[in-house]
Amino acid sequence: MAIKDGVKKCVDENFCDDFSLVIDKANAIRKQAKFPLVKDIADFLGVNLIFSDKLIYLKGIYYANMNIRLMVINENVPLSLKNTIIAHELGHDQLHRMFSYGKTFTDCFDDNAFSDTVMKEIEANVFAAT
């Protein structure tokens, strides 16, 4: 990571290995939104939230296309897990929206533990945990 003009910058803009930018972004949003419930933060950020029983093998998905930002959460998972999944999908919205236009983040991992997809999932997990 490099510091330029007092601002932390990742050497690789797609991935920051110390996650400080991810944590800073999550903390800034939480502070700005001032809502205790993660579903209210999603609403504040303009992300449409839908609960569905149609997601059989998935806990949640995130989709963005033009002005539509949507997350679908499996309604059959426990409430405590729903909050974590919403926070994870918000991580995709806030960190990876530009990579997701016309695509869906479904938390599907490929075989390469260091692939771009896996790194985005790790970043979304760090965002959710912050």
LINVEN-V559102 format. One record per pair of residues at least 6 apart in sequence whose ideal C-beta (glycine too) atoms are under 8 Angstrom apart, sorted by the first residue. I is the first residue (numbers start at 0). GAP is how many residues later the second one is. If there is no record, write none. Layout:
i={I | I}
gap={GAP | GAP}
This chain:
i={0 | 0 | 0 | 0 | 0 | 0 | 0 | 0 | 1 | 1 | 1 | 2 | 7 | 7 | 7 | 9 | 9 | 9 | 13 | 13 | 14 | 14 | 14 | 15 | 15 | 18 | 18 | 21 | 21 | 21 | 21 | 21 | 21 | 22 | 22 | 22 | 24 | 24 | 24 | 25 | 25 | 25 | 25 | 25 | 25 | 26 | 28 | 28 | 28 | 28 | 29 | 29 | 32 | 32 | 32 | 32 | 34 | 34 | 36 | 37 | 37 | 37 | 37 | 38 | 38 | 38 | 40 | 41 | 41 | 41 | 41 | 42 | 44 | 44 | 44 | 45 | 46 | 46 | 46 | 46 | 46 | 46 | 47 | 47 | 47 | 47 | 48 | 48 | 48 | 49 | 49 | 49 | 49 | 50 | 50 | 50 | 50 | 50 | 51 | 51 | 51 | 51 | 52 | 52 | 52 | 54 | 54 | 54 | 54 | 57 | 57 | 57 | 58 | 58 | 58 | 58 | 58 | 58 | 59 | 59 | 59 | 59 | 59 | 59 | 59 | 59 | 59 | 60 | 60 | 60 | 60 | 60 | 60 | 60 | 61 | 61 | 61 | 61 | 61 | 61 | 61 | 61 | 62 | 62 | 62 | 62 | 62 | 62 | 62 | 62 | 63 | 63 | 63 | 63 | 63 | 64 | 64 | 65 | 68 | 68 | 70 | 70 | 70 | 70 | 72 | 72 | 72 | 72 | 73 | 74 | 76 | 83 | 86 | 86 | 86 | 87 | 87 | 87 | 87 | 87 | 88 | 88 | 89 | 89 | 90 | 90 | 90 | 90 | 90 | 90 | 91 | 91 | 91 | 91 | 93 | 94 | 94 | 94 | 94 | 95 | 95 | 95 | 95 | 98 | 104 | 104 | 106 | 107 | 108 | 108 | 108 | 109 | 109 | 111}
gap={7 | 8 | 9 | 10 | 15 | 16 | 17 | 19 | 6 | 7 | 9 | 6 | 12 | 13 | 16 | 6 | 7 | 11 | 102 | 105 | 101 | 104 | 108 | 6 | 107 | 104 | 107 | 69 | 73 | 101 | 104 | 105 | 108 | 103 | 104 | 107 | 69 | 70 | 102 | 65 | 68 | 100 | 101 | 102 | 104 | 103 | 12 | 16 | 61 | 65 | 11 | 100 | 7 | 8 | 11 | 12 | 6 | 9 | 46 | 45 | 48 | 49 | 52 | 10 | 44 | 47 | 49 | 7 | 29 | 44 | 48 | 6 | 45 | 48 | 49 | 23 | 22 | 23 | 24 | 42 | 43 | 46 | 20 | 21 | 22 | 23 | 22 | 24 | 37 | 20 | 21 | 22 | 23 | 21 | 22 | 23 | 24 | 31 | 20 | 21 | 22 | 23 | 21 | 22 | 23 | 6 | 17 | 18 | 19 | 16 | 48 | 49 | 14 | 15 | 18 | 22 | 26 | 48 | 11 | 12 | 13 | 14 | 25 | 26 | 28 | 29 | 47 | 10 | 11 | 28 | 43 | 44 | 45 | 46 | 8 | 9 | 27 | 30 | 31 | 38 | 42 | 43 | 6 | 7 | 8 | 9 | 37 | 40 | 41 | 42 | 6 | 29 | 33 | 36 | 37 | 36 | 37 | 35 | 24 | 28 | 15 | 18 | 19 | 22 | 9 | 12 | 13 | 16 | 11 | 7 | 8 | 44 | 40 | 41 | 42 | 19 | 36 | 37 | 39 | 40 | 16 | 35 | 37 | 38 | 32 | 33 | 34 | 35 | 36 | 37 | 8 | 13 | 28 | 32 | 33 | 25 | 28 | 29 | 32 | 9 | 24 | 27 | 28 | 21 | 15 | 19 | 14 | 9 | 8 | 9 | 12 | 7 | 8 | 6}
